[in-house]
């Protein structure tokens, strides 16, 4: 279709009979269908193959993920960092305007395409106030970038969780280190819950921008529209 290069996602064979995994797969499709933004992966189609295994296609983005780019090349400086921050904040704010919570904003889920950063992998995403979010789904994510309420398995996970993870991702993009100190999942969780963010290597301006996004209490965090402005 339109000579688009596509990335195909299928359910792994061992999960075909796990109802939660199947429901999660179709939730990802449903949420992607709601989104149309230049900094979000573009949904193309879904169907099933000759064996009846469901799949869906998104537009393929030719580029490294943000984590690989930072580790292999260099961190983002001044203007480039501000552009990255603005593009990602607008993409996530748009998701929230459609009531979609990504739930796993992290450098590994951002691909650096020709036109800028593209937010990918909505496999953990859900609609705000979706009653089908299970306890197992509540705790899944990328540990160094998870929000405190995510770690605490709060039943009131909301858009503020993405705001916290965005700020951590922007710390990583500027410095190459994780937003909180730790080497194991448990150390990261303790650090996120009880310690201040690691702002080493950031300018005072960057700290001033990011600190309000990283408050432990989600209700205290700066809304994204104010951050963007």
QUIZIGI-V654615 format. One record per helix or strand of 2 or more residues. SS is the DSSP state (h for helix, s for strand). FROM is the first residue (numbers start at 1). LEN is the number of residues. If there is no record, write none. Layout:
BEGIN
ss & from & len
SS & FROM & LEN
SS & FROM & LEN
END
This chain:
BEGIN
ss & from & len
s & 6 & 5
h & 13 & 3
h & 19 & 15
s & 43 & 6
s & 54 & 6
h & 66 & 7
h & 78 & 20
s & 100 & 2
h & 107 & 3
s & 110 & 4
s & 116 & 4
s & 126 & 2
h & 135 & 4
h & 143 & 3
h & 148 & 4
h & 160 & 16
h & 185 & 10
h & 204 & 8
h & 218 & 3
h & 224 & 5
END
